[in-house]
Amino acid sequence: MHGFSTRQGGCSRKYGGKALNLGYTPEDTKAAVERNRSAFIAAVTGGDDWPLEDVRQVHSDLIWPRPEPLSPEVQPVLTGDGLVTQVPGRLLAIRTADCLPLLLVDRKRRAVGAFHAGWRGTLKRIAEKGVGEMRRWFGSQPRDLQAAIGPGIHGCCYEVGEEVREQFSSQFAYADELFSVEKDSDPIRERYPLLFLVARAPGHIEPFLPVKIKLDLVEANRRQLLAAGLRPGQITASPLCTACRSDLLFSHRAENGGTGRMMAVIGIRPGT
């Protein structure tokens, strides 16, 4: 079972009121976050109180196996951006507010994984490595996996710098297909084109206009899953862009950093 939260239906007074903030942010109270988490877990599990297991996310490619059940007294804080398990009755959790949450399930071997994919993690191939870790620990085969990419910032809104495009170009042969470039309009040039005439032949001088470089993070991770052996029909991606739909979803970009956190969770029901 799995679930993706939104920003609605919680008890946090911050972020517009009645917000379902699931991250321990400086602006919110611990009590409100814990109430929100309990409500979300109950909604996903049908009322069962399963423990959450997450990591201190650092935009890495570190993926941790959770092979054994943990007692409530032993909860080490792990640093990384992915978790995999075959243990029923727990929820692996990823927190996001623009980055992509990526979930994997192998129903044949009863194994699941949860991964956090921002541009840095995507550059480090966390989606591709997630498939590899499922195979390493549980023997999962790509043909048996299903992947779900949850709400995150899309190519329509995810503006990045030239240095990001250069780093992707050094790692992926298809990098050019992941980026779009838009030139800003120049109202003065458009209204008074004669002011900008030059004596050189057309094509020999390029007017300087600021450009916007945008990264399609969803497609970048989809391509990694395909490269890892999944077929297109095994991959589902949410159409929701966090920046476009900040009324429904938390967006770090759209809200200038002052926002809550959503959560993606996945787990295995005991006895099924």
C-alpha positions as CSV (number, residue, x, y, z in Angstrom):
1,M,0.0,0.0,0.0
2,H,1.2,3.5,-0.6
3,G,0.0,7.1,-0.5
4,F,1.0,10.7,-1.5
5,S,-0.2,13.5,0.8
6,T,-1.3,17.0,-0.2
7,R,-1.3,20.2,1.9
8,Q,-5.0,20.0,2.7
9,G,-6.8,18.3,5.6
10,G,-4.4,18.8,8.5
11,C,-4.3,20.8,11.8
12,S,-1.3,23.0,11.2
13,R,-2.1,26.7,11.6
14,K,0.8,27.7,9.5
15,Y,0.9,27.6,5.7
16,G,-2.7,28.9,5.2
17,G,-4.4,27.2,8.1
18,K,-5.6,23.5,8.4
19,A,-2.5,22.4,6.6
20,L,-1.3,18.8,6.5
21,N,2.3,19.6,7.1
22,L,4.2,16.4,7.7
23,G,7.7,17.8,8.2
24,Y,9.3,19.2,11.4
25,T,9.7,22.7,10.0
26,P,10.8,25.7,12.1
27,E,7.5,27.4,11.6
28,D,5.2,24.6,12.8
29,T,4.8,22.9,16.1
30,K,5.9,19.3,16.8
31,A,2.5,18.5,18.2
32,A,0.7,19.6,15.1
33,V,3.1,17.6,12.8
34,E,2.6,14.5,14.9
35,R,-1.2,14.8,14.7
36,N,-0.9,15.3,11.0
37,R,1.3,12.2,10.6
38,S,-1.1,10.1,12.6
39,A,-4.0,11.1,10.4
40,F,-2.1,10.5,7.2
41,I,-0.9,7.1,8.4
42,A,-4.4,6.1,9.3
43,A,-5.7,7.2,5.9
44,V,-3.1,5.1,4.1
45,T,-3.3,2.0,6.3
46,G,-7.1,2.0,6.9
47,G,-6.7,2.9,10.5
48,D,-3.7,0.9,11.6
49,D,-0.9,2.6,13.4
50,W,2.2,1.6,11.5
51,P,5.6,3.1,12.3
52,L,7.2,5.5,9.9
53,E,10.8,5.0,8.8
54,D,12.5,7.9,7.1
55,V,16.0,9.4,6.6
56,R,17.7,12.7,7.0
57,Q,17.5,13.7,3.4
58,V,20.7,15.3,1.9
59,H,20.1,15.1,-1.9
60,S,22.4,12.1,-2.2
61,D,22.3,8.6,-3.8
62,L,22.5,6.8,-0.5
63,I,19.9,4.0,-0.1
64,W,19.5,2.1,3.1
65,P,18.1,-1.5,3.4
66,R,15.8,-2.1,6.3
67,P,16.0,-5.9,6.6
68,E,14.8,-6.3,10.2
69,P,12.0,-4.9,12.2
70,L,13.0,-2.2,14.6
71,S,11.8,-1.9,18.2
72,P,10.4,1.5,19.3
73,E,13.4,2.0,21.5
74,V,15.9,1.6,18.6
75,Q,15.4,4.2,15.9
76,P,18.7,5.3,14.5
77,V,18.7,8.4,12.4
78,L,20.0,7.5,8.9
79,T,21.4,10.0,6.4
80,G,20.5,9.4,2.8
81,D,17.7,9.6,0.3
82,G,16.3,6.1,-0.1
83,L,15.0,3.1,1.8
84,V,14.1,-0.5,0.8
85,T,12.5,-3.3,2.8
86,Q,10.7,-6.6,2.7
87,V,9.5,-6.2,6.3
88,P,5.7,-5.9,6.6
89,G,3.9,-3.5,8.9
90,R,6.0,-0.4,8.4
91,L,5.9,2.7,6.1
92,L,8.9,3.9,4.3
93,A,8.6,7.7,4.0
94,I,10.0,10.5,1.8
95,R,9.3,14.2,2.5
96,T,9.1,16.6,-0.4
97,A,8.1,20.2,-1.3
98,D,9.1,20.2,-5.0
99,C,11.6,17.3,-5.4
100,L,10.1,14.1,-6.7
101,P,9.0,11.2,-4.5
102,L,9.6,7.9,-6.2
103,L,8.1,4.6,-5.0
104,L,8.9,1.1,-6.2
105,V,7.1,-2.2,-5.5
106,D,7.9,-5.8,-6.3
107,R,4.7,-7.7,-5.7
108,K,6.3,-11.0,-6.6
109,R,9.0,-10.8,-3.9
110,R,7.0,-8.6,-1.6
111,A,9.5,-5.7,-1.5
112,V,9.2,-2.0,-1.6
113,G,11.4,1.1,-1.9
114,A,11.0,4.9,-1.4
115,F,13.4,7.5,-2.9
116,H,13.9,11.2,-2.9
117,A,14.9,12.7,-6.2
118,G,15.8,16.3,-6.5
119,W,18.1,17.5,-9.3
120,R,21.2,16.4,-7.3
121,G,19.9,13.0,-6.6
122,T,18.7,12.6,-10.2
123,L,22.1,13.6,-11.4
124,K,23.5,10.8,-9.2
125,R,21.0,8.4,-10.7
126,I,19.1,7.6,-7.6
127,A,16.2,6.1,-9.5
128,E,18.4,3.8,-11.5
129,K,20.3,2.8,-8.3
130,G,17.1,2.2,-6.5
131,V,16.2,-0.5,-9.0
132,G,19.7,-1.9,-8.5
133,E,19.3,-2.0,-4.7
134,M,16.0,-3.8,-5.0
135,R,17.7,-6.4,-7.1
136,R,20.8,-6.5,-4.8
137,W,18.9,-7.1,-1.5
138,F,15.7,-8.9,-2.6
139,G,16.5,-10.4,-6.1
140,S,13.9,-8.1,-7.7
141,Q,13.8,-8.2,-11.5
142,P,12.9,-5.0,-13.5
143,R,10.1,-6.9,-15.2
144,D,8.4,-7.4,-11.8
145,L,8.6,-3.8,-10.6
146,Q,6.0,-1.0,-10.7
147,A,7.1,2.6,-10.2
148,A,5.1,5.6,-9.1
149,I,6.5,9.1,-9.4
150,G,4.5,11.5,-7.1
151,P,3.7,15.2,-7.3
152,G,6.8,17.4,-7.8
153,I,7.9,20.4,-9.7
154,H,7.6,19.9,-13.5
155,G,9.4,21.2,-16.5
156,C,7.0,24.1,-16.9
157,C,8.3,25.7,-13.7
158,Y,11.6,24.2,-12.7
159,E,14.1,26.9,-13.7
160,V,17.8,26.0,-13.2
161,G,21.2,27.4,-14.0
162,E,23.5,26.7,-16.9
163,E,25.8,24.8,-14.5
164,V,23.0,22.3,-13.8
165,R,22.5,21.7,-17.6
166,E,26.3,21.2,-18.0
167,Q,26.4,18.6,-15.2
168,F,23.6,16.7,-16.8
169,S,25.2,16.9,-20.2
170,S,28.4,15.3,-18.7
171,Q,26.4,12.3,-17.4
172,F,23.6,11.6,-19.8
173,A,23.7,11.2,-23.6
174,Y,20.1,12.3,-23.7
175,A,20.5,15.4,-21.5
176,D,19.4,17.8,-24.2
177,E,16.0,16.2,-24.2
178,L,15.5,17.0,-20.5
179,F,15.9,20.8,-20.9
180,S,14.0,23.5,-22.5
181,V,15.3,27.1,-23.1
182,E,13.1,30.1,-23.3
183,K,14.3,33.6,-24.2
184,D,12.8,36.5,-22.3
185,S,11.0,39.0,-24.4
186,D,12.3,42.5,-24.9
187,P,9.4,45.0,-25.2
188,I,11.7,47.9,-26.3
189,R,13.3,45.7,-29.1
190,E,9.8,44.6,-30.2
191,R,8.4,48.1,-30.3
192,Y,11.5,49.8,-31.8
193,P,13.2,47.2,-34.0
194,L,15.0,49.9,-36.1
195,L,17.1,50.9,-33.0
196,F,18.8,47.6,-33.1
197,L,19.7,47.3,-36.7
198,V,23.4,46.5,-37.3
199,A,25.5,46.6,-40.4
200,R,26.5,42.9,-40.2
201,A,24.7,40.2,-42.2
202,P,21.8,38.4,-40.5
203,G,22.9,35.5,-38.4
204,H,26.3,37.0,-37.5
205,I,25.2,38.7,-34.4
206,E,22.9,37.4,-31.7
207,P,21.0,39.9,-29.6
208,F,21.6,39.3,-25.9
209,L,18.5,38.3,-24.2
210,P,18.2,36.6,-20.8
211,V,17.2,32.9,-21.1
212,K,15.3,30.6,-18.8
213,I,16.6,27.0,-18.6
214,K,14.1,24.5,-17.4
215,L,14.6,20.9,-16.3
216,D,12.0,18.2,-16.8
217,L,12.8,16.2,-13.6
218,V,9.9,13.8,-14.2
219,E,11.3,12.8,-17.6
220,A,14.8,12.6,-16.2
221,N,13.7,10.0,-13.7
222,R,11.5,8.1,-16.1
223,R,14.4,7.7,-18.5
224,Q,16.5,6.3,-15.6
225,L,13.8,3.7,-14.8
226,L,13.7,2.7,-18.5
227,A,17.5,2.4,-18.5
228,A,17.2,0.2,-15.5
229,G,15.0,-2.2,-17.4
230,L,11.4,-1.1,-16.6
231,R,8.9,-0.8,-19.5
232,P,6.9,2.4,-20.0
233,G,3.7,0.7,-18.8
234,Q,5.3,-0.1,-15.5
235,I,5.9,3.6,-14.7
236,T,3.2,6.0,-13.5
237,A,3.8,9.7,-12.9
238,S,1.5,12.3,-11.3
239,P,0.5,15.1,-13.6
240,L,0.5,17.6,-10.8
241,C,3.1,20.3,-10.6
242,T,3.8,21.5,-7.1
243,A,4.6,25.1,-8.3
244,C,1.5,25.3,-10.5
245,R,-0.7,23.9,-7.8
246,S,0.5,25.5,-4.6
247,D,-3.2,25.6,-3.6
248,L,-3.1,21.8,-3.3
249,L,0.5,21.0,-2.8
250,F,3.5,22.5,-0.9
251,S,6.1,24.2,-3.2
252,H,9.4,25.5,-1.9
253,R,9.9,27.5,-5.1
254,A,6.4,29.0,-5.4
255,E,6.3,29.9,-1.7
256,N,9.9,31.3,-1.5
257,G,11.1,28.6,0.9
258,G,8.5,29.2,3.6
259,T,6.4,26.1,3.2
260,G,5.5,22.7,4.8
261,R,6.4,19.2,3.6
262,M,4.4,16.5,1.9
263,M,5.1,12.9,2.4
264,A,5.1,9.8,0.2
265,V,4.9,6.4,1.9
266,I,4.9,2.8,0.9
267,G,4.6,-0.4,2.9
268,I,3.6,-4.1,2.9
269,R,0.5,-5.2,4.6
270,P,1.2,-8.2,7.0
271,G,-0.3,-11.5,6.0
272,T,-1.0,-10.6,2.4
